[in-house]
Amino acid sequence: MTRTIPQPDWQTLDALRRRFLLAGPGGLSDYWASDHDLAQYDATFAERIRWKWAAVLGELRTNPAWALPGGMTLLDWGCGTGVAARAFLSAFPAMRDGHVMVSDRSSRACEFALGRIRDEHAPARLSRFVGGQIPRDTVVLVSHVLDELPGPALQALLALLRQAEAVVWVEPGTQALGRSLAGLKATLLDRFTTVAPCPHDQPCGLLQPGRERDWCHFFAPPPPEASQDRRWSEFGRRMAIDLRSLPTSFLVMRRAAPSPIDRPPGQVRILGRPRPSKGLVTCLGCDPSGAVVEMRVLRSHDRATHDRLREGGFCLRVPRAS
Ligand SMILES: C[S@@+](CC[C@H](N)C(=O)[O-])C[C@H]1O[C@@H](n2cnc3c(N)ncnc32)[C@H](O)[C@@H]1O
């Protein structure tokens, strides 16, 4: 979906931006002061988050390990304006036949999200989740909330996730959040199997000693309007956000089953951005063994792989032998 940004209220957006930059576990109380603030957020920050969800869900749509039936339960946890649920329902329309739930510590945000989801997708059942057990067939979406959660809130979320059928978790691709997400994966491995981005079910290799400076992240492609629409350019400039770059960390897991899931065999998943220089591309890759490998691909040695890496992409995999 392409959209232009409606009339921005820079004062409100500035205030929101400052709050997000100040975010830290427990550092923020409910900041949704009005529907106006939510609408401004939804048209700007949330829209940019939607671009990231589009990349993650585009990958999932072609991942055989994700083939879940429609009509399940969907829970957008820490929903804000419900952008994650709306992106998910766009990517998997059969989920509109099921029950869509939202939850957020802000009642105002929940009401706003319910309205937007109803308008965009009209799911068969739509409600606010107010705690307790979730149905076993629930897919939980978590988006851009990790750095707002103090320890006890995070533990409560993890306990909830353990009841779910699947989890799709998307965060900004910063070093801190990418590494936190890798740590959370390790704690969920007893209950879940990894669908993406890892090509393995081991704890993240970047958590090994000596890898402290690296993290698992990818760059989602921005839509054309990010560079073509004057208001988006102004938004980027005023908020000091480079809209051409959408660093994203994410984790998709589903309940472990007796039979292993279907993974693309022998493929190394490329992390971050490959670094091209004359006739050579270097990059970090996540190997099916769980190890992180430093890759150096010479054009003269393997032109096809070299050119693929040079071209880049969100879901970039190359054969293991390269
Ligand atoms: C940065 S916003 C992201 C909103 C939305 N998920 C998105 O991607 O646009 C973080 C959201 O998490 C909610 N939140 C923060 N701490 C929470 C908690 N302990 N329990 C539930 N929601 C929380 C906030 O109210 C806010 O709506």
The ligand as an SDF file (V2000), in Angstrom:
LIG
                    3D

 27 29  0  0  0  0  0  0  0  0999 V2000
    6.6620    2.4870   20.3000 C   0  0  0  0  0  0  0  0  0  0  0  0
    5.0390    1.9730   20.6000 S   0  0  0  0  0  0  0  0  0  0  0  0
    4.8480    0.7040   19.3340 C   0  0  0  0  0  0  0  0  0  0  0  0
    3.4140    0.4890   19.0290 C   0  0  0  0  0  0  0  0  0  0  0  0
    3.1590   -0.5440   17.9500 C   0  0  0  0  0  0  0  0  0  0  0  0
    3.4480   -1.8670   18.4150 N   0  0  0  0  0  0  0  0  0  0  0  0
    3.9330   -0.2100   16.6970 C   0  0  0  0  0  0  0  0  0  0  0  0
    4.7890   -1.0030   16.2760 O   0  0  0  0  0  0  0  0  0  0  0  0
    3.6870    0.8560   16.1240 O   0  0  0  0  0  0  0  0  0  0  0  0
    5.1340    0.9610   22.0570 C   0  0  0  0  0  0  0  0  0  0  0  0
    3.7580    0.5450   22.5740 C   0  0  0  0  0  0  0  0  0  0  0  0
    3.9290   -0.3680   23.6610 O   0  0  0  0  0  0  0  0  0  0  0  0
    3.0070   -0.0300   24.6750 C   0  0  0  0  0  0  0  0  0  0  0  0
    3.5370   -0.5110   25.9600 N   0  0  0  0  0  0  0  0  0  0  0  0
    4.6400   -0.0810   26.5930 C   0  0  0  0  0  0  0  0  0  0  0  0
    4.8210   -0.7820   27.7350 N   0  0  0  0  0  0  0  0  0  0  0  0
    3.8080   -1.6680   27.8070 C   0  0  0  0  0  0  0  0  0  0  0  0
    3.4390   -2.6750   28.7500 C   0  0  0  0  0  0  0  0  0  0  0  0
    4.1570   -2.8710   29.8640 N   0  0  0  0  0  0  0  0  0  0  0  0
    2.3380   -3.4120   28.5050 N   0  0  0  0  0  0  0  0  0  0  0  0
    1.6040   -3.2000   27.3770 C   0  0  0  0  0  0  0  0  0  0  0  0
    1.8970   -2.2580   26.4580 N   0  0  0  0  0  0  0  0  0  0  0  0
    2.9870   -1.5030   26.6660 C   0  0  0  0  0  0  0  0  0  0  0  0
    2.9040    1.4720   24.5960 C   0  0  0  0  0  0  0  0  0  0  0  0
    1.7100    1.9640   25.2030 O   0  0  0  0  0  0  0  0  0  0  0  0
    2.9260    1.6940   23.0970 C   0  0  0  0  0  0  0  0  0  0  0  0
    1.6480    1.6500   22.5280 O   0  0  0  0  0  0  0  0  0  0  0  0
  1  2  1  0
  2  3  1  0
  2 10  1  0
  3  4  1  0
  4  5  1  0
  5  6  1  0
  5  7  1  0
  7  8  2  0
  7  9  1  0
 10 11  1  0
 11 12  1  0
 11 26  1  0
 12 13  1  0
 13 14  1  0
 13 24  1  0
 14 15  1  0
 14 23  1  0
 15 16  2  0
 16 17  1  0
 17 18  1  0
 17 23  2  0
 18 19  1  0
 18 20  2  0
 20 21  1  0
 21 22  2  0
 22 23  1  0
 24 25  1  0
 24 26  1  0
 26 27  1  0
M  CHG  2   2   1   9  -1
M  END
$$$$
